Amino acid sequence: MNDASIAEEDVILFRYNMNNFIFKNPTKLIFGKGQIAEISKEIPFDSKIMVTYGGGSIFNNGIYDQVMTALEGRHYIEFGGIESNPDYDTLMKAVRIANDNGANYLLAVGGGSVIDGTKFIAAAMKYKGDCPWDFMVDQKEVDKLELVPFGVVLTLPATASEMNEGAVISRREKKEKLAFHPANNFPRFSVLDPQVCFSLPKRQISNGIVDTFCHVLEQYLTYPTNSLLQERFSESILITLKDIGPKLYENSNDYDLCANFMICATMGLNGFTSMGVPQDWATHMIGHELTAQFGLDHAVTLALVGPSLMRVMKEEKREMIMQYGERVWNICEGSEDERVDAAIDATQYFYERVGIKTHLRDYDIGSEYFDEIANRFNTRGWCLGENKTVNCAKVIEILQGCL
């Protein structure tokens, strides 16, 4: 065997081995009925707290009252109005109010948008630069940010922001939507009471199911790495969502369905399934641009982009798509191409079954914006996907497949 063949073999072996990794997740989960009361034990008594929340649904479903009861006797202020896809300008108002009142602990009461927004507030409050958006655009120093501690009361399962360090923030005036991942920006604790799902509208249930499903696919549908446990863990989440998703969409007052959904959402993006495996995230990056341009719900963009991306990139993802089809959807017959196509079709049909339409025409969006969206990636110098092969031309092809 010559040196060239040895080098080639080494590359193949590296590609198909589990990657090196360092794992840390310090968030304390407090799960189950009536657990909101536990926040009184988790936040230091002398803290000056700012409670953050969204549009006010917590006032109608009893969650606000439970939180206030738990905070009785504490020093706290409130900041409401954090919108879906939290906006930079809104969050900067919160930063100013928090600093003016000497807040030193944050409590996010909401879903992924409120939690993401609170993570940004925690980073921006002590930022020494001129404009906090700078650390969203250029993240070279993001791990050096000084962060205010915060906890979470989860009201909408979907993003797993309650147990990870990431956040996605929009700046509507610039039509930008960017993610950041400070290494230590984990919640100190997160309270997960499945009963919060009882009052959620169908739209939010749909979004949560699809968001969670896509999170797992982004970490799973890449190429084989002999990461057997992580693959089975991902498959177990996908199968559970496949089994309970349509039932939950029809009946979100079933405690057991809600409990299983909630833990799937948290485990789908808290780092457990991604240990040692390559990740894609092109669906999310393209989806963020659709949200920034058209205001579509995040999960809607994932349901639009995901199946099309799988079709365009199926040669790179062939082996894992076939495994996914067999293990999750029981697709075991037919040629390789037929099995791959059936797995993608099953995914798209699942999104439709849980209430999300999967074509751009359903939202009156045409192809005239595709070049502008693709050029944004070119301007940033981004190539997407696990192999960095999703370039501008591929982005346009994927978007064309969403029509």
C-alpha positions in Angstrom: 0.0 0.0 0.0 1.5 3.3 -1.0 1.6 6.5 1.0 -1.3 8.0 -1.1 -3.6 5.1 -0.3 -2.7 5.3 3.4 -3.5 9.0 3.5 -6.8 8.4 1.7 -7.7 5.6 4.1 -6.9 7.8 7.1 -9.3 10.5 5.8 -12.0 7.9 5.4 -11.4 6.5 8.9 -11.5 10.0 10.4 -14.7 10.8 8.6 -16.4 7.7 10.0 -15.2 7.9 13.6 -16.9 9.6 16.4 -15.5 13.1 16.8 -13.6 14.3 19.8 -15.8 16.4 22.1 -16.0 18.2 25.4 -19.4 18.2 27.0 -20.9 20.5 29.7 -24.4 21.2 30.6 -24.9 22.8 34.0 -28.6 23.6 33.9 -30.7 22.1 36.7 -34.0 20.8 35.4 -37.0 21.0 37.8 -39.7 18.9 36.1 -43.4 18.1 36.9 -46.7 19.4 38.3 -46.6 22.4 40.6 -42.9 22.9 40.3 -43.0 26.6 39.6 -43.0 27.1 43.4 -39.5 25.8 43.5 -38.0 28.9 42.0 -38.1 30.5 45.5 -35.3 28.0 46.5 -33.2 28.6 43.4 -32.7 32.3 43.3 -30.6 33.9 46.1 -32.8 35.8 48.4 -30.9 39.0 48.2 -31.0 39.1 44.4 -32.5 42.1 42.5 -34.5 40.2 39.9 -36.0 41.3 36.6 -38.8 39.0 35.4 -39.0 38.9 31.6 -42.0 37.6 29.6 -43.8 38.0 26.3 -47.2 39.1 25.2 -49.2 38.4 28.2 -50.6 34.8 27.9 -49.1 34.1 31.3 -51.7 36.3 32.9 -54.5 34.2 31.5 -53.2 30.7 32.3 -52.2 31.2 35.9 -48.4 31.0 35.4 -47.9 34.7 36.3 -49.7 34.3 39.6 -47.6 31.2 40.4 -44.4 33.0 39.7 -45.4 36.0 41.8 -46.3 33.8 44.7 -42.9 32.1 44.5 -41.2 35.6 44.5 -43.2 36.9 47.4 -41.0 39.0 49.6 -38.3 39.4 47.0 -37.1 42.5 45.2 -38.1 42.3 41.6 -39.1 44.4 38.5 -40.9 43.2 35.4 -40.3 43.6 31.7 -43.0 42.3 29.3 -43.5 42.5 25.6 -40.7 40.3 24.3 -42.0 39.3 20.9 -41.7 36.1 18.9 -38.3 36.2 17.2 -37.1 38.7 19.9 -36.1 42.1 18.5 -32.9 43.8 19.3 -34.6 47.2 20.0 -37.0 45.7 22.4 -34.3 43.8 24.3 -32.1 47.0 24.5 -35.0 48.7 26.3 -34.9 45.8 28.8 -31.2 46.2 29.2 -31.5 49.9 30.1 -34.3 49.2 32.6 -32.4 46.3 34.2 -29.3 48.4 34.6 -31.1 51.5 35.8 -32.7 49.4 38.6 -29.6 47.5 39.5 -30.9 44.1 38.5 -28.4 41.3 39.0 -30.6 38.2 38.3 -33.0 37.5 35.4 -36.0 35.2 35.4 -37.4 34.3 31.9 -41.0 33.2 32.0 -41.9 32.1 28.5 -40.9 30.0 25.5 -37.9 30.1 23.3 -38.2 33.7 22.2 -38.4 35.0 25.8 -35.5 32.8 26.9 -33.4 33.7 23.9 -34.1 37.4 24.5 -33.2 37.0 28.2 -29.9 35.4 27.2 -29.1 38.4 25.1 -30.1 40.8 27.9 -27.8 38.8 30.3 -24.9 39.3 27.8 -25.7 42.9 26.9 -26.1 44.3 30.4 -22.4 44.2 31.1 -21.1 44.6 27.6 -18.3 47.2 27.5 -18.5 47.9 23.7 -20.4 50.6 21.9 -23.2 48.4 20.4 -24.2 44.9 21.7 -25.2 43.9 18.2 -21.5 43.8 17.4 -21.1 40.6 19.4 -23.9 39.1 17.4 -22.2 39.9 14.1 -18.6 39.2 15.1 -18.5 36.5 17.6 -14.7 36.1 18.1 -14.9 37.3 21.7 -18.3 36.0 22.5 -17.0 33.5 25.1 -15.4 36.3 27.0 -18.7 38.1 27.7 -19.6 38.8 31.3 -23.0 37.3 31.9 -25.8 38.0 34.4 -27.2 34.8 35.9 -30.7 33.8 35.0 -33.3 31.1 35.4 -36.3 29.9 33.4 -39.9 29.0 33.8 -40.8 27.3 30.5 -44.2 28.0 29.0 -43.8 26.7 25.5 -41.7 23.6 24.6 -39.8 23.9 21.3 -36.3 25.3 21.3 -34.6 23.7 24.2 -33.3 27.2 25.0 -34.2 26.3 28.6 -31.2 23.8 28.7 -28.6 25.2 26.2 -26.4 28.2 25.8 -27.7 29.4 22.4 -30.0 32.2 21.4 -31.3 33.6 18.1 -32.0 37.4 18.0 -33.6 39.5 15.2 -32.9 43.0 14.2 -35.9 44.0 12.2 -34.6 47.3 11.0 -31.8 45.5 9.2 -33.8 42.4 8.3 -31.2 40.3 10.1 -31.6 37.3 12.4 -28.5 35.9 14.0 -27.5 33.3 16.6 -24.9 33.4 19.3 -23.6 30.8 21.7 -21.6 32.2 24.7 -20.0 29.2 26.3 -21.4 29.8 29.8 -24.8 31.3 28.9 -26.8 28.4 30.3 -29.8 28.9 32.6 -28.9 28.2 36.2 -32.2 26.3 36.5 -35.3 25.6 34.4 -38.7 24.7 35.6 -40.7 22.4 33.3 -44.4 21.9 34.2 -46.2 20.0 31.4 -49.5 21.5 32.5 -48.4 24.8 30.8 -49.2 23.1 27.5 -52.9 22.8 28.3 -53.5 26.4 27.4 -51.4 26.6 24.2 -53.1 27.3 20.9 -52.7 24.7 18.2 -50.3 27.0 16.2 -47.8 26.9 19.1 -48.2 23.1 19.6 -47.5 22.7 15.8 -44.5 24.9 16.0 -43.1 23.2 19.0 -43.4 19.7 17.5 -41.8 20.7 14.2 -39.1 22.8 15.8 -38.0 19.9 18.0 -38.1 17.4 15.1 -35.9 19.6 13.0 -33.5 20.2 15.8 -32.8 16.5 16.0 -32.6 16.1 12.2 -30.0 18.8 12.0 -27.7 16.8 14.3 -28.6 13.4 12.8 -29.0 13.6 9.0 -25.4 14.2 8.1 -23.0 11.3 7.6 -22.2 8.2 9.6 -19.6 8.5 12.4 -20.2 5.3 14.3 -21.7 7.3 17.1 -24.2 4.5 17.9 -25.6 5.8 21.1 -26.1 9.3 19.9 -27.9 8.0 16.8 -30.2 5.9 18.8 -30.9 8.7 21.2 -31.8 10.9 18.2 -34.0 8.2 16.8 -35.8 7.7 20.1 -36.8 11.4 20.2 -37.9 11.3 16.5 -40.0 8.2 17.0 -41.6 9.6 20.2 -42.5 12.8 18.3 -43.8 10.8 15.4 -46.0 8.8 17.7 -47.3 11.5 19.9 -47.2 14.6 17.6 -50.6 14.1 15.8 -52.3 13.1 19.1 -50.9 16.1 20.9 -52.0 18.4 18.0 -55.6 17.1 18.5 -55.5 17.0 22.3 -53.0 19.2 24.2 -54.8 18.6 27.6 -53.4 15.1 28.0 -50.7 15.4 30.7 -48.7 12.3 29.6 -48.6 13.6 26.0 -47.5 17.0 27.2 -44.9 15.6 29.6 -43.3 13.4 26.8 -43.4 16.3 24.3 -41.8 18.7 26.8 -38.9 16.4 27.6 -38.4 15.6 23.9 -38.1 19.3 23.2 -35.6 19.8 25.9 -33.5 16.8 25.1 -33.6 17.6 21.3 -31.1 20.5 21.7 -29.4 20.3 25.0 -26.2 18.8 23.7 -26.8 15.1 24.4 -27.6 14.1 20.8 -24.7 16.2 19.3 -21.8 14.8 21.3 -19.2 13.6 18.9 -21.3 13.9 15.7 -21.2 16.4 12.8 -24.0 18.9 12.5 -25.8 20.5 9.6 -27.9 23.6 10.5 -28.3 24.8 6.9 -32.1 24.4 7.3 -32.0 26.8 10.2 -29.8 29.3 8.6 -31.9 29.5 5.4 -35.0 29.5 7.5 -33.8 32.5 9.5 -33.6 34.5 6.3 -37.2 33.6 5.5 -38.2 34.8 9.0 -36.2 38.0 8.6 -37.7 38.8 5.2 -41.3 37.7 5.6 -42.0 37.3 9.3 -42.8 33.6 9.1 -42.8 31.6 12.3 -39.5 29.9 12.8 -40.9 26.4 12.7 -42.8 27.2 9.5 -39.5 28.0 7.8 -38.0 24.7 9.0 -41.0 22.8 7.6 -40.6 24.7 4.3 -36.8 24.3 3.9 -36.1 21.0 5.6 -37.6 18.5 3.1 -36.3 20.5 0.1 -32.8 20.6 1.5 -32.9 16.8 2.1 -33.8 16.3 -1.6 -31.1 18.7 -2.9 -28.4 17.2 -0.6 -29.6 13.6 -0.6 -26.4 12.2 -2.2 -24.3 13.5 0.6 -26.9 12.4 3.2 -27.9 9.2 1.5 -26.7 6.7 4.1 -28.2 8.5 7.0 -31.5 9.2 5.2 -31.9 5.5 4.5 -31.1 4.7 8.1 -33.6 7.3 9.3 -36.3 6.0 6.9 -35.8 2.4 8.2 -35.5 3.1 11.9 -38.0 6.0 12.3 -40.5 5.4 9.5 -40.1 1.6 8.9 -39.2 2.1 5.3 -37.4 -1.1 4.4 -38.4 -2.0 0.9 -37.6 -0.6 -2.6 -34.4 0.7 -4.2 -32.1 3.1 -2.4 -33.6 6.0 -4.3 -37.1 4.9 -3.5 -36.3 4.6 0.2 -34.6 7.9 0.3 -37.5 9.6 -1.4 -40.1 7.9 0.8 -38.3 9.0 4.0 -38.3 12.6 2.8 -41.9 12.4 1.8 -42.8 10.9 5.2 -41.1 13.8 6.9 -43.0 16.4 4.9 -46.3 14.6 5.4 -45.6 14.5 9.2 -45.2 18.3 9.2 -48.5 18.7 7.4 -50.2 16.2 9.8 -49.3 18.4 12.8 -50.7 21.5 11.1 -47.9 23.3 9.2 -48.1 23.8 5.4 -44.8 23.0 3.6 -44.8 25.1 0.4 -44.0 28.8 -0.1 -47.0 29.2 -2.3 -49.1 28.5 0.8 -47.7 31.8 2.2 -47.9 33.8 -1.1 -44.1 33.9 -1.4 -42.5 33.6 -4.8 -39.0 33.2 -6.3 -38.3 36.9 -6.8 -36.5 37.1 -3.4 -34.3 34.0 -3.7 -31.2 35.8 -5.1 -31.3 38.4 -2.3 -31.5 35.7 0.3 -28.7 33.6 -1.2 -26.5 36.7 -1.6 -26.6 37.3 2.1 -24.7 34.1 2.7 -22.2 35.1 0.0 -21.7 38.5 1.6 -21.0 36.9 5.0 -18.7 34.3 3.4 -20.8 31.5 4.7 -21.0 28.0 3.2 -23.5 25.9 5.0 -24.0 22.3 6.0 -22.0 19.6 7.6 -19.5 19.6 4.7 -19.8 23.3 3.9 -21.0 22.5 0.5 -24.3 24.4 0.6 -23.2 27.5 -1.4 -25.4 30.3 -2.9 -26.4 28.2 -5.9 -27.5 25.3 -3.6 -29.4 27.8 -1.4 -31.4 29.0 -4.5 -32.0 25.4 -5.6 -33.3 24.6 -2.1 -35.6 27.6 -2.1 -36.8 26.7 -5.5 -37.8 23.3 -4.1 -39.9 25.0 -1.4 -42.2 26.5 -4.0 
